[in-house]
Amino acid sequence: MCGIAGAAGTPDTNEEVKKMLAALGHRGPDACGTYQAKGLSIGNTLLKITGDMLQPLVGKGALVLNGEIFNFRELAAEQGIKTDSDTEVLFALIETKIKEGETPTNAIFSVLSRANGDYALAYALDNELVLARDTVGVKPLFYSLENGVEKPKIAFASEKKAFSSQRNQIKSFPPGRVMSFDIRNGRLEEKSLTIEPPQERISEEHEAVSSLRTALEKSVEIRLTKTSGIAFSGGIDSTFLAALAKNIDPSISLYAVGLPDSHDLAQAQRAAEIAGMEDSLKTRLLSPEEIEAAIPNVIYSTESTDPMKIAIGLPLYFVAKTAKENGKRVLLTGQGADELFGGYSRHEGLLEQGPEVLDRAIYSDLKNISTINLERDDMVTMANSVELRVPFLDQEVIKTGLAISPELKVLKRDSLYIRKYILRKAADGLLPSELLWKEKKAIQYGTGVQKVLDRLAREAGFSKREGNHIEKYLKQVAANEGSISYSGKRVPY
């Protein structure tokens, strides 16, 4: 995990990229490196998790990678490569394809088609710069492109705050896209790594339970490290992950935050006790004052004053902060379970319109999860130099989840709905019944953060009756604190 940045077509690309990397220092406190060629520069800030390989890797071309390739050992064994670095394996496979005569775009597309991972990367070769992002968009990547000028320009980075250009020129790089940019003429070449529809559906409950349980067990196993913890709320998603992780690492730590007497803290403590993991639970009691003090940091991290982003981002920010203080560098979360297995109340109404309608909605939810949830979550955890991992968005879990019939995801019995039914059944036998069927509050409400934001906005003079009082308050905080930034500097919003 790290931060990456690069630029081509600017007067002094290397100096520009160094400034961009300085703005991304929180993403990679362990090392920083750049590669420079004529008219092009790429760089990396490194957070060491897998191996000690410094970036950029340079050979025929040069590579920077943000993320993890979880099946790199299998890929390495096929090619006789001996290393503990996923970046080195990816680079070696790409370079082999290049030497065999493949174009950079085709080489990267071919290699990534076999990679199971969460990543954003850049590869530079001669006059070409290739960018790529994983199919769901777990790892963030933003870019700006000026292709109608005399000399084409492109810049990219893991976060918007690294750019010196105007905000409206910065776009989120599409998940699953592989794009080549020719720095001489601006020519673009693109390919897409897509989430393929299932060839066969799984409609039998026992088969669905077995397949899902197997996929999740492997997904959790390959994401655990010696410095891993779990963001824990006591809901089915995080408790299922915790139980799976405990079978692999009995000392795994669970992290829960909330105001005293909040729903999430009580639920997390009860769930940990029932699951026999009370000794693993680390809790952090939040105060209104601590939440208020953190608001500028979360606005700065997310580069947003959207009330929903801040209200959800604040608890996760504190979970990551607590985990880091406890020596952790990786957090597993249950993000993606609601989207893949029908966890939202609106999914009930969609099922009523027909299973195929719910099916389409789940595809749409996965397509949009990056901009709605993942980018926010990545930025508030990486503000604390902690990498977020999402086992429910593993390739095999997604493949299995999409194959399962929608009627097993949202089950209707009489006039009652059971959301995430098949996920709960997959956890049966691993978790006690009391935990299997329990509903969970949204994190902003369960932790008490939403109430604090509401009170702070009203105390600042913004009327709830006039509407958007929290958003108005957050914009005032951003303006006063200078929480939105470019090139690593806080400037007024």
FENCOR-V91127 format. One record per run of one state. SS is the DSSP state (~ for helix, > for strand, _ for the rest). FROM is the first residue (numbers start at 1). LEN is the number of residues. If there is no record, write none. Layout:
# FENCOR-V91127
[[SS FROM LEN] [SS FROM LEN]]
This chain:
# FENCOR-V91127
[[_ 1 1] [> 2 7] [_ 9 4] [~ 13 11] [_ 24 1] [~ 25 3] [_ 28 1] [> 29 1] [_ 30 1] [> 31 7] [_ 38 2] [> 40 7] [_ 47 10] [> 57 2] [_ 59 3] [> 62 8] [_ 70 2] [~ 72 8] [_ 80 6] [~ 86 14] [_ 100 4] [~ 104 9] [_ 113 4] [> 117 9] [_ 126 2] [> 128 6] [_ 134 8] [> 142 5] [_ 147 6] [> 153 5] [_ 158 2] [~ 160 3] [_ 163 4] [~ 167 3] [_ 170 1] [> 171 2] [_ 173 4] [> 177 6] [_ 183 5] [> 188 5] [_ 193 9] [> 202 1] [_ 203 2] [~ 205 19] [_ 224 4] [> 228 4] [_ 232 4] [~ 236 13] [_ 249 4] [> 253 7] [_ 260 3] [~ 263 12] [_ 275 3] [~ 278 3] [> 281 6] [_ 287 1] [~ 288 15] [_ 303 4] [~ 307 19] [_ 326 4] [> 330 3] [_ 333 4] [~ 337 5] [_ 342 4] [~ 346 7] [_ 353 2] [~ 355 28] [_ 383 4] [> 387 3] [_ 390 1] [~ 391 3] [_ 394 1] [~ 395 9] [> 404 1] [_ 405 1] [~ 406 3] [_ 409 2] [> 411 3] [_ 414 2] [> 416 3] [_ 419 2] [~ 421 7] [> 428 1] [_ 429 2] [> 431 1] [_ 432 1] [~ 433 4] [_ 437 6] [~ 443 4] [_ 447 2] [~ 449 11] [_ 460 9] [~ 469 13] [_ 482 2] [> 484 3] [_ 487 2] [> 489 3] [_ 492 2]]
